[in-house]
Amino acid sequence: MKLFLDSANIEEIKRANEFGIICGVTTNPSIIAKEGKDFKEMIQQMTQIIDSPSGEVKPTTEEAKDMIREGRSIASLHPNMVVKLPTTPEGLKACHVLSKEGIKTNLTLVFSVPQALLAARAGATYVSPFIGRIDDISMDGLQLIKDIAQIFKIYNLSTQIICASIRNAYHIIGCAKTGADIATVPYSIIEQMVKHPLTDKGLEKFKNDYIAVFGE
């Protein structure tokens, strides 16, 4: 399972990239708004660090014809750009057209198996089920990933599953067990993944034992 960084913060992207573990970056309108920077400038900065950026059509863009036009503009920013579209009737229409043109697409805000199946049939390169938000309404986000992965495998669908709305390291383990293709995570979760109290305790013991014999 690949890891993407879910961020538009250039410093976070640089730090995560130094670990050598991320294969792409995802963004959304909320993340971009949080940074308060020009989208095109941000994408240009991202692609100097990592070669797999993504950009989402504006949430105010509601009709397929406008999503298609905006999607083409986003795709022109970088050869490996992935255009994120909402999983709506208009988003499916736009996905069908853009995918036919060879533009990579990610159908986002997926909360059900039928939505994921429709996105795959429309030609989506990726679908992004939101685990954390499913959990928030007392349903099982990881079960959704399992169901989508099973159906995609049965019908040999090439659309890749990006586990989104990751809240903790447990979600990462669950996604990996389901056979999901990608998990997109905030930088704070990457920090959480690498930490373990026994690692810290072990390093402290190694350090103390070394100093006791050899000094600083």
C-alpha positions as CSV (number, residue, x, y, z in Angstrom):
1,M,0.0,0.0,0.0
2,K,1.4,3.4,-1.0
3,L,1.3,6.5,1.2
4,F,0.2,9.9,0.0
5,L,0.5,13.0,2.1
6,D,-2.8,14.9,2.6
7,S,-1.5,18.4,2.8
8,A,-0.9,21.7,1.0
9,N,1.7,22.8,3.5
10,I,5.1,23.0,1.7
11,E,7.2,22.5,4.8
12,E,5.2,19.4,5.7
13,I,5.6,18.0,2.2
14,K,9.4,18.7,2.4
15,R,9.7,16.9,5.8
16,A,7.6,13.9,4.7
17,N,9.5,13.6,1.4
18,E,12.8,13.4,3.3
19,F,11.6,10.1,4.9
20,G,11.4,8.6,1.4
21,I,8.0,7.1,2.1
22,I,5.4,9.2,0.2
23,C,4.5,8.7,-3.4
24,G,2.1,11.6,-3.9
25,V,0.3,14.5,-2.4
26,T,-3.5,15.1,-2.2
27,T,-5.2,18.4,-1.5
28,N,-8.8,19.7,-1.1
29,P,-10.4,23.1,-1.0
30,S,-10.4,23.2,2.9
31,I,-6.7,22.3,3.0
32,I,-5.8,24.9,0.4
33,A,-7.9,27.6,2.1
34,K,-6.1,26.8,5.4
35,E,-2.8,27.7,3.7
36,G,-4.2,30.9,2.2
37,K,-2.0,30.7,-0.9
38,D,-2.5,30.9,-4.6
39,F,-3.4,27.4,-5.9
40,K,-1.2,27.5,-9.0
41,E,1.8,28.8,-7.0
42,M,1.3,26.0,-4.4
43,I,1.2,23.3,-7.1
44,Q,4.4,24.6,-8.7
45,Q,6.1,24.5,-5.3
46,M,4.8,21.0,-4.6
47,T,6.1,19.6,-7.9
48,Q,9.6,20.8,-7.1
49,I,9.5,18.4,-4.2
50,I,7.3,15.5,-5.4
51,D,6.2,14.5,-8.9
52,S,2.6,13.5,-8.1
53,P,0.4,16.4,-7.2
54,S,-3.4,16.7,-7.2
55,G,-5.9,19.5,-7.5
56,E,-9.6,19.7,-6.9
57,V,-12.2,21.6,-8.8
58,K,-13.7,24.4,-6.8
59,P,-16.6,23.5,-4.6
60,T,-18.6,26.3,-6.2
61,T,-18.2,24.6,-9.6
62,E,-21.4,22.5,-9.8
63,E,-22.1,21.8,-13.5
64,A,-20.2,19.1,-15.5
65,K,-19.3,21.5,-18.3
66,D,-17.6,23.8,-15.9
67,M,-15.9,21.0,-14.0
68,I,-14.5,19.7,-17.4
69,R,-13.2,23.1,-18.3
70,E,-11.6,23.6,-14.8
71,G,-10.3,20.1,-14.8
72,R,-8.5,20.6,-18.0
73,S,-6.9,23.8,-16.6
74,I,-5.8,21.9,-13.5
75,A,-4.4,19.0,-15.5
76,S,-2.3,21.5,-17.7
77,L,-0.3,22.5,-14.6
78,H,1.7,19.2,-14.5
79,P,2.0,16.0,-16.6
80,N,1.2,13.8,-13.6
81,M,-1.6,16.0,-12.2
82,V,-4.7,14.2,-10.8
83,V,-7.9,16.1,-11.0
84,K,-10.3,15.6,-8.0
85,L,-14.0,15.7,-8.7
86,P,-17.0,15.3,-6.4
87,T,-18.9,12.0,-6.5
88,T,-22.1,13.6,-7.8
89,P,-24.0,13.1,-11.1
90,E,-22.2,16.1,-12.6
91,G,-18.9,14.9,-11.2
92,L,-19.4,11.5,-12.9
93,K,-20.2,13.2,-16.2
94,A,-17.0,15.3,-15.9
95,C,-15.0,12.2,-14.9
96,H,-16.2,10.3,-18.0
97,V,-15.1,13.1,-20.3
98,L,-11.8,13.9,-18.6
99,S,-10.8,10.2,-18.3
100,K,-11.5,9.7,-22.1
101,E,-9.0,12.6,-22.7
102,G,-6.3,10.7,-20.7
103,I,-6.6,13.0,-17.6
104,K,-6.2,11.2,-14.3
105,T,-9.2,11.7,-12.0
106,N,-9.9,11.1,-8.4
107,L,-13.6,10.8,-7.3
108,T,-13.7,12.2,-3.8
109,L,-16.2,12.2,-0.9
110,V,-17.1,8.6,-1.5
111,F,-19.3,7.2,1.4
112,S,-20.8,4.1,-0.2
113,V,-20.1,1.1,-2.3
114,P,-22.5,2.1,-5.1
115,Q,-20.8,5.5,-5.3
116,A,-17.4,3.8,-5.7
117,L,-18.7,1.4,-8.3
118,L,-20.2,4.3,-10.4
119,A,-17.0,6.2,-10.2
120,A,-15.0,3.2,-11.4
121,R,-17.4,2.7,-14.3
122,A,-17.1,6.4,-15.2
123,G,-13.4,5.8,-15.7
124,A,-12.0,7.2,-12.4
125,T,-8.3,6.6,-11.9
126,Y,-8.9,6.7,-8.1
127,V,-11.8,6.7,-5.6
128,S,-11.4,8.2,-2.2
129,P,-13.7,6.7,0.5
130,F,-13.6,8.8,3.7
131,I,-13.1,6.4,6.6
132,G,-13.1,8.9,9.5
133,R,-16.3,10.6,8.5
134,I,-18.0,7.2,8.2
135,D,-16.9,6.3,11.7
136,D,-18.2,9.7,12.9
137,I,-21.8,8.6,12.1
138,S,-21.3,5.3,14.0
139,M,-20.7,3.2,10.9
140,D,-17.7,1.2,10.0
141,G,-15.3,3.0,7.6
142,L,-12.9,0.1,7.3
143,Q,-15.7,-2.2,6.3
144,L,-16.5,0.2,3.5
145,I,-13.0,-0.2,2.2
146,K,-13.2,-4.0,2.5
147,D,-16.4,-4.1,0.5
148,I,-15.1,-1.8,-2.3
149,A,-11.8,-3.7,-2.6
150,Q,-13.7,-7.0,-2.8
151,I,-16.0,-5.8,-5.6
152,F,-13.2,-4.2,-7.5
153,K,-11.3,-7.4,-7.4
154,I,-14.2,-9.6,-8.4
155,Y,-14.8,-7.5,-11.5
156,N,-11.2,-6.7,-12.2
157,L,-11.7,-2.9,-12.1
158,S,-8.5,-0.9,-12.5
159,T,-9.7,2.0,-10.3
160,Q,-7.4,2.4,-7.3
161,I,-8.7,2.9,-3.8
162,I,-7.3,5.8,-1.8
163,C,-8.3,5.6,1.9
164,A,-9.0,9.1,3.0
165,S,-10.0,10.9,6.2
166,I,-7.5,8.9,8.1
167,R,-7.6,9.6,11.8
168,N,-5.1,7.3,13.4
169,A,-2.5,4.6,12.8
170,Y,-5.1,1.9,13.4
171,H,-6.9,3.1,10.2
172,I,-3.6,2.7,8.3
173,I,-3.3,-1.0,9.5
174,G,-6.9,-1.6,8.6
175,C,-6.5,-0.2,5.1
176,A,-3.4,-2.2,4.5
177,K,-5.2,-5.4,5.5
178,T,-8.0,-4.8,3.1
179,G,-5.6,-4.5,0.1
180,A,-6.3,-0.8,-0.5
181,D,-3.9,0.7,-3.0
182,I,-3.2,4.0,-1.2
183,A,-3.7,5.8,2.1
184,T,-3.5,9.5,2.1
185,V,-2.6,10.9,5.5
186,P,-1.9,14.1,7.4
187,Y,1.7,14.7,8.5
188,S,0.6,14.3,12.1
189,I,-0.4,10.6,11.4
190,I,3.0,9.9,9.8
191,E,4.6,11.2,13.0
192,Q,2.2,8.9,15.0
193,M,3.1,5.9,12.8
194,V,6.9,6.2,13.4
195,K,6.6,6.6,17.2
196,H,6.5,3.8,19.7
197,P,7.3,4.0,23.5
198,L,9.4,0.8,23.4
199,T,11.6,2.3,20.6
200,D,12.2,5.4,22.7
201,K,12.9,3.2,25.8
202,G,15.2,0.9,23.8
203,L,17.2,3.8,22.4
204,E,17.6,5.4,25.8
205,K,18.9,2.1,27.2
206,F,21.4,1.7,24.3
207,K,22.6,5.3,24.9
208,N,23.0,4.8,28.6
209,D,24.8,1.4,28.2
210,Y,27.2,2.9,25.6
211,I,28.0,6.0,27.7
212,A,28.7,3.8,30.8
213,V,31.4,2.0,28.9
214,F,32.8,4.4,26.3
215,G,31.7,7.8,27.6
216,E,30.2,10.5,25.4
